[in-house]
Amino acid sequence: MRCLTCKNGSMKPSSTAYFAQLKNCYVIIENVPCMKCEQCGEDYGLRYFCCIISEHNC
């Protein structure tokens, strides 16, 4: 699969950290599965995860 941002890099399974600011706190979750471009480093696959976290409040 080719990267949607740089159009040249290959996407490989990886993990990343997710940061969110909710009402009265910050949430940091490490090792979130994603697809990462080997060339530009862009992360994909966080959209569903972000929607779930954003629905909960601290």
Biopython code that builds the backbone (N, CA, C, O; Angstrom):
import numpy as np
from Bio.PDB.StructureBuilder import StructureBuilder

atoms = [
    (1, "MET", "N", (0.854, -1.182, 0.000)),
    (1, "MET", "CA", (0.000, 0.000, 0.000)),
    (1, "MET", "C", (0.894, 1.237, 0.000)),
    (1, "MET", "O", (1.870, 1.305, 0.748)),
    (2, "ARG", "N", (0.561, 2.204, -0.832)),
    (2, "ARG", "CA", (1.328, 3.455, -0.938)),
    (2, "ARG", "C", (0.766, 4.518, 0.008)),
    (2, "ARG", "O", (-0.427, 4.535, 0.308)),
    (3, "CYS", "N", (1.639, 5.390, 0.463)),
    (3, "CYS", "CA", (1.267, 6.478, 1.367)),
    (3, "CYS", "C", (0.371, 7.490, 0.649)),
    (3, "CYS", "O", (0.632, 7.854, -0.498)),
    (4, "LEU", "N", (-0.670, 7.935, 1.321)),
    (4, "LEU", "CA", (-1.578, 8.930, 0.752)),
    (4, "LEU", "C", (-1.004, 10.340, 0.812)),
    (4, "LEU", "O", (-1.467, 11.225, 0.093)),
    (5, "THR", "N", (-0.004, 10.559, 1.655)),
    (5, "THR", "CA", (0.581, 11.891, 1.803)),
    (5, "THR", "C", (1.702, 12.132, 0.801)),
    (5, "THR", "O", (1.640, 13.073, 0.009)),
    (6, "CYS", "N", (2.735, 11.277, 0.835)),
    (6, "CYS", "CA", (3.892, 11.498, -0.039)),
    (6, "CYS", "C", (3.797, 10.753, -1.365)),
    (6, "CYS", "O", (4.554, 11.043, -2.291)),
    (7, "LYS", "N", (2.876, 9.795, -1.468)),
    (7, "LYS", "CA", (2.623, 9.023, -2.682)),
    (7, "LYS", "C", (3.762, 8.086, -3.089)),
    (7, "LYS", "O", (3.633, 7.383, -4.091)),
    (8, "ASN", "N", (4.866, 8.054, -2.350)),
    (8, "ASN", "CA", (6.010, 7.225, -2.713)),
    (8, "ASN", "C", (6.321, 6.141, -1.703)),
    (8, "ASN", "O", (6.752, 5.051, -2.082)),
    (9, "GLY", "N", (6.113, 6.415, -0.436)),
    (9, "GLY", "CA", (6.491, 5.485, 0.616)),
    (9, "GLY", "C", (5.547, 4.303, 0.742)),
    (9, "GLY", "O", (4.383, 4.373, 0.350)),
    (10, "SER", "N", (6.063, 3.232, 1.289)),
    (10, "SER", "CA", (5.260, 2.045, 1.568)),
    (10, "SER", "C", (4.757, 2.098, 3.001)),
    (10, "SER", "O", (5.459, 2.553, 3.903)),
    (11, "MET", "N", (3.536, 1.630, 3.197)),
    (11, "MET", "CA", (2.925, 1.605, 4.526)),
    (11, "MET", "C", (3.237, 0.278, 5.195)),
    (11, "MET", "O", (3.042, -0.785, 4.605)),
    (12, "LYS", "N", (3.724, 0.343, 6.432)),
    (12, "LYS", "CA", (4.059, -0.850, 7.193)),
    (12, "LYS", "C", (3.357, -0.804, 8.541)),
    (12, "LYS", "O", (3.172, 0.278, 9.098)),
    (13, "PRO", "N", (2.958, -1.966, 9.082)),
    (13, "PRO", "CA", (2.362, -1.994, 10.421)),
    (13, "PRO", "C", (3.344, -1.438, 11.449)),
    (13, "PRO", "O", (4.538, -1.735, 11.409)),
    (14, "SER", "N", (2.832, -0.642, 12.353)),
    (14, "SER", "CA", (3.657, 0.004, 13.368)),
    (14, "SER", "C", (2.785, 0.329, 14.573)),
    (14, "SER", "O", (1.647, -0.127, 14.674)),
    (15, "SER", "N", (3.329, 1.114, 15.473)),
    (15, "SER", "CA", (2.543, 1.623, 16.603)),
    (15, "SER", "C", (2.973, 3.060, 16.863)),
    (15, "SER", "O", (4.071, 3.472, 16.490)),
    (16, "THR", "N", (2.098, 3.807, 17.504)),
    (16, "THR", "CA", (2.365, 5.210, 17.782)),
    (16, "THR", "C", (1.721, 5.585, 19.104)),
    (16, "THR", "O", (1.030, 4.770, 19.715)),
    (17, "ALA", "N", (1.942, 6.807, 19.544)),
    (17, "ALA", "CA", (1.306, 7.319, 20.758)),
    (17, "ALA", "C", (0.162, 8.240, 20.350)),
    (17, "ALA", "O", (0.277, 8.985, 19.377)),
    (18, "TYR", "N", (-0.937, 8.189, 21.089)),
    (18, "TYR", "CA", (-2.095, 9.034, 20.833)),
    (18, "TYR", "C", (-2.227, 10.032, 21.971)),
    (18, "TYR", "O", (-2.218, 9.651, 23.141)),
    (19, "PHE", "N", (-2.349, 11.308, 21.630)),
    (19, "PHE", "CA", (-2.510, 12.381, 22.610)),
    (19, "PHE", "C", (-3.855, 13.047, 22.394)),
    (19, "PHE", "O", (-4.223, 13.360, 21.262)),
    (20, "ALA", "N", (-4.595, 13.266, 23.479)),
    (20, "ALA", "CA", (-5.884, 13.955, 23.373)),
    (20, "ALA", "C", (-6.079, 14.856, 24.580)),
    (20, "ALA", "O", (-5.711, 14.502, 25.701)),
    (21, "GLN", "N", (-6.655, 16.010, 24.344)),
    (21, "GLN", "CA", (-7.024, 16.906, 25.429)),
    (21, "GLN", "C", (-8.533, 16.837, 25.575)),
    (21, "GLN", "O", (-9.274, 17.206, 24.665)),
    (22, "LEU", "N", (-8.980, 16.360, 26.728)),
    (22, "LEU", "CA", (-10.405, 16.289, 27.010)),
    (22, "LEU", "C", (-10.752, 17.435, 27.946)),
    (22, "LEU", "O", (-9.937, 18.339, 28.129)),
    (23, "LYS", "N", (-11.926, 17.424, 28.536)),
    (23, "LYS", "CA", (-12.386, 18.560, 29.341)),
    (23, "LYS", "C", (-11.360, 19.038, 30.364)),
    (23, "LYS", "O", (-10.915, 20.185, 30.310)),
    (24, "ASN", "N", (-10.988, 18.171, 31.285)),
    (24, "ASN", "CA", (-10.107, 18.600, 32.380)),
    (24, "ASN", "C", (-8.834, 17.774, 32.473)),
    (24, "ASN", "O", (-8.212, 17.712, 33.534)),
    (25, "CYS", "N", (-8.443, 17.141, 31.377)),
    (25, "CYS", "CA", (-7.254, 16.302, 31.464)),
    (25, "CYS", "C", (-6.657, 16.052, 30.079)),
    (25, "CYS", "O", (-7.262, 16.352, 29.049)),
    (26, "TYR", "N", (-5.461, 15.497, 30.096)),
    (26, "TYR", "CA", (-4.808, 15.035, 28.886)),
    (26, "TYR", "C", (-4.755, 13.519, 28.942)),
    (26, "TYR", "O", (-4.549, 12.938, 30.008)),
    (27, "VAL", "N", (-4.938, 12.883, 27.807)),
    (27, "VAL", "CA", (-4.862, 11.431, 27.715)),
    (27, "VAL", "C", (-3.716, 11.095, 26.772)),
    (27, "VAL", "O", (-3.652, 11.604, 25.653)),
    (28, "ILE", "N", (-2.810, 10.235, 27.232)),
    (28, "ILE", "CA", (-1.709, 9.756, 26.402)),
    (28, "ILE", "C", (-1.771, 8.235, 26.421)),
    (28, "ILE", "O", (-1.675, 7.614, 27.480)),
    (29, "ILE", "N", (-1.930, 7.645, 25.258)),
    (29, "ILE", "CA", (-1.978, 6.194, 25.153)),
    (29, "ILE", "C", (-0.874, 5.765, 24.198)),
    (29, "ILE", "O", (-0.832, 6.197, 23.046)),
    (30, "GLU", "N", (0.017, 4.912, 24.686)),
    (30, "GLU", "CA", (1.143, 4.455, 23.882)),
    (30, "GLU", "C", (0.827, 3.125, 23.216)),
    (30, "GLU", "O", (-0.091, 2.413, 23.623)),
    (31, "ASN", "N", (1.595, 2.806, 22.196)),
    (31, "ASN", "CA", (1.507, 1.539, 21.463)),
    (31, "ASN", "C", (0.162, 1.316, 20.779)),
    (31, "ASN", "O", (-0.370, 0.206, 20.792)),
    (32, "VAL", "N", (-0.385, 2.370, 20.183)),
    (32, "VAL", "CA", (-1.632, 2.265, 19.421)),
    (32, "VAL", "C", (-1.278, 1.748, 18.029)),
    (32, "VAL", "O", (-0.455, 2.357, 17.346)),
    (33, "PRO", "N", (-1.883, 0.632, 17.588)),
    (33, "PRO", "CA", (-1.566, 0.092, 16.264)),
    (33, "PRO", "C", (-1.929, 1.072, 15.150)),
    (33, "PRO", "O", (-2.955, 1.750, 15.212)),
    (34, "CYS", "N", (-1.081, 1.133, 14.140)),
    (34, "CYS", "CA", (-1.331, 2.004, 12.992)),
    (34, "CYS", "C", (-0.531, 1.494, 11.803)),
    (34, "CYS", "O", (0.225, 0.528, 11.914)),
    (35, "MET", "N", (-0.705, 2.144, 10.687)),
    (35, "MET", "CA", (0.128, 1.923, 9.510)),
    (35, "MET", "C", (0.979, 3.181, 9.365)),
    (35, "MET", "O", (0.452, 4.293, 9.401)),
    (36, "LYS", "N", (2.286, 3.014, 9.201)),
    (36, "LYS", "CA", (3.192, 4.158, 9.135)),
    (36, "LYS", "C", (3.987, 4.102, 7.837)),
    (36, "LYS", "O", (4.482, 3.049, 7.437)),
    (37, "CYS", "N", (4.098, 5.266, 7.187)),
    (37, "CYS", "CA", (4.868, 5.378, 5.951)),
    (37, "CYS", "C", (6.358, 5.289, 6.271)),
    (37, "CYS", "O", (6.853, 5.979, 7.162)),
    (38, "GLU", "N", (7.067, 4.434, 5.536)),
    (38, "GLU", "CA", (8.505, 4.286, 5.751)),
    (38, "GLU", "C", (9.285, 5.506, 5.279)),
    (38, "GLU", "O", (10.400, 5.739, 5.747)),
    (39, "GLN", "N", (8.725, 6.286, 4.365)),
    (39, "GLN", "CA", (9.451, 7.434, 3.828)),
    (39, "GLN", "C", (9.190, 8.719, 4.621)),
    (39, "GLN", "O", (10.133, 9.363, 5.080)),
    (40, "CYS", "N", (7.919, 9.096, 4.783)),
    (40, "CYS", "CA", (7.616, 10.383, 5.432)),
    (40, "CYS", "C", (7.193, 10.247, 6.895)),
    (40, "CYS", "O", (7.161, 11.244, 7.617)),
    (41, "GLY", "N", (6.865, 9.024, 7.349)),
    (41, "GLY", "CA", (6.516, 8.807, 8.747)),
    (41, "GLY", "C", (5.070, 9.100, 9.107)),
    (41, "GLY", "O", (4.710, 9.067, 10.284)),
    (42, "GLU", "N", (4.230, 9.390, 8.111)),
    (42, "GLU", "CA", (2.811, 9.685, 8.383)),
    (42, "GLU", "C", (2.112, 8.449, 8.948)),
    (42, "GLU", "O", (2.316, 7.334, 8.467)),
    (43, "ASP", "N", (1.267, 8.664, 9.995)),
    (43, "ASP", "CA", (0.511, 7.580, 10.628)),
    (43, "ASP", "C", (-0.896, 7.528, 10.063)),
    (43, "ASP", "O", (-1.518, 8.566, 9.839)),
    (44, "TYR", "N", (-1.403, 6.316, 9.831)),
    (44, "TYR", "CA", (-2.783, 6.113, 9.413)),
    (44, "TYR", "C", (-3.408, 5.035, 10.277)),
    (44, "TYR", "O", (-2.706, 4.175, 10.810)),
    (45, "GLY", "N", (-4.707, 5.076, 10.415)),
    (45, "GLY", "CA", (-5.417, 4.057, 11.161)),
    (45, "GLY", "C", (-5.832, 4.511, 12.543)),
    (45, "GLY", "O", (-6.364, 3.714, 13.316)),
    (46, "LEU", "N", (-5.604, 5.771, 12.873)),
    (46, "LEU", "CA", (-5.978, 6.288, 14.187)),
    (46, "LEU", "C", (-7.372, 6.885, 14.208)),
    (46, "LEU", "O", (-7.887, 7.182, 15.285)),
    (47, "ARG", "N", (-7.993, 7.067, 13.072)),
    (47, "ARG", "CA", (-9.286, 7.760, 13.013)),
    (47, "ARG", "C", (-10.339, 7.070, 13.882)),
    (47, "ARG", "O", (-11.020, 7.736, 14.661)),
    (48, "TYR", "N", (-10.484, 5.760, 13.764)),
    (48, "TYR", "CA", (-11.478, 5.020, 14.561)),
    (48, "TYR", "C", (-11.142, 5.116, 16.047)),
    (48, "TYR", "O", (-12.023, 5.335, 16.877)),
    (49, "PHE", "N", (-9.871, 4.953, 16.371)),
    (49, "PHE", "CA", (-9.430, 5.020, 17.765)),
    (49, "PHE", "C", (-9.707, 6.399, 18.351)),
    (49, "PHE", "O", (-10.185, 6.505, 19.481)),
    (50, "CYS", "N", (-9.416, 7.446, 17.604)),
    (50, "CYS", "CA", (-9.632, 8.816, 18.078)),
    (50, "CYS", "C", (-11.108, 9.085, 18.351)),
    (50, "CYS", "O", (-11.443, 9.770, 19.318)),
    (51, "CYS", "N", (-11.984, 8.561, 17.518)),
    (51, "CYS", "CA", (-13.421, 8.762, 17.712)),
    (51, "CYS", "C", (-13.890, 8.114, 19.000)),
    (51, "CYS", "O", (-14.710, 8.689, 19.715)),
    (52, "ILE", "N", (-13.384, 6.928, 19.308)),
    (52, "ILE", "CA", (-13.784, 6.241, 20.534)),
    (52, "ILE", "C", (-13.326, 7.011, 21.759)),
    (52, "ILE", "O", (-14.111, 7.223, 22.684)),
    (53, "ILE", "N", (-12.064, 7.434, 21.782)),
    (53, "ILE", "CA", (-11.523, 8.166, 22.936)),
    (53, "ILE", "C", (-12.228, 9.499, 23.111)),
    (53, "ILE", "O", (-12.520, 9.892, 24.241)),
    (54, "SER", "N", (-12.506, 10.199, 22.033)),
    (54, "SER", "CA", (-13.117, 11.529, 22.116)),
    (54, "SER", "C", (-14.540, 11.489, 22.670)),
    (54, "SER", "O", (-15.032, 12.498, 23.175)),
    (55, "GLU", "N", (-15.199, 10.350, 22.581)),
    (55, "GLU", "CA", (-16.575, 10.235, 23.110)),
    (55, "GLU", "C", (-16.591, 10.153, 24.640)),
    (55, "GLU", "O", (-17.633, 10.390, 25.251)),
    (56, "HIS", "N", (-15.463, 9.823, 25.269)),
    (56, "HIS", "CA", (-15.399, 9.703, 26.723)),
    (56, "HIS", "C", (-14.843, 10.988, 27.321)),
    (56, "HIS", "O", (-13.981, 11.630, 26.720)),
    (57, "ASN", "N", (-15.314, 11.355, 28.462)),
    (57, "ASN", "CA", (-14.845, 12.572, 29.127)),
    (57, "ASN", "C", (-14.131, 12.206, 30.409)),
    (57, "ASN", "O", (-14.446, 11.205, 31.054)),
    (58, "CYS", "N", (-13.160, 13.034, 30.769)),
    (58, "CYS", "CA", (-12.454, 12.823, 32.042)),
    (58, "CYS", "C", (-13.241, 13.450, 33.177)),
    (58, "CYS", "O", (-12.819, 13.385, 34.332)),
]
sb = StructureBuilder()
sb.init_structure("model")
sb.init_model(0)
sb.init_chain("A")
sb.init_seg("    ")
for serial, (resi, resn, name, xyz) in enumerate(atoms, 1):
    if name == "N":
        sb.init_residue(resn, " ", resi, " ")
    sb.init_atom(name, np.array(xyz, "f"), 0.0, 1.0, " ", f" {name:<3s}", serial, name[0])
structure = sb.get_structure()
